[in-house]
Amino acid sequence: MRNFLFSGLIMLTVVVAGGCATGKGSEGPVILTAAQLSEPAWIRNGDGIPFEGEEWFPTDEVESILDTEVYQAGTYRDVQFYLEKTDVRPFDRVYTRFAKNRYRAFEQ
């Protein structure tokens, strides 16, 4: 019985290790290039958006907001920015679209 369990463990190790060695297992680390990122460099560099006489700067927060919960408030450097439909002046945050239903928050 011991030999049977030991043989099974060795076969499992060979299958798992073999999958990793041949590349059929994990894809490995993903390295994003600038062309693959969904945001322009000026946002990643921390440049702000001028809106209503104030400068709004990007935060590290990317929030889950439904596309139907925001409206387009303007465009800056070919990037549309949004406000939440429930927000009133003075606004708390401005957002740029990061992905479907994902928005990067900008604050004053």
Steps between C-alpha positions, in 0.01 A plus 500: 500500500785737586663442162172571324453834683864594444471418127184710473671795669797476263272487195305805623827690551620410150169609343496833686868573441474390139210736438700791635814407308319472167312824547163325502447594864522860614547776244763661723525867591334747267707806416295790367652736249388860461293405195300246703401736782152642479586848622708773341842576647393841628251336741757243619746787551256677733406795277171663589178587322388865515126509574284780641799714592669223699771248423399135551779245550484122450490274804600135526134407538321331211137468604229264384223725372238398249526686171137608552591674830725765342468764231762664282598840638766585244808400306862584579796398283277264301382322818138523608440566869188429698301591810272278702134575429430527873780751572420872532718812518751523648595168340695244701666320214552497126553168321662369184396167355752227578303200370137389476334610825842603643593866548815669631421761763646852483494734799589865558 
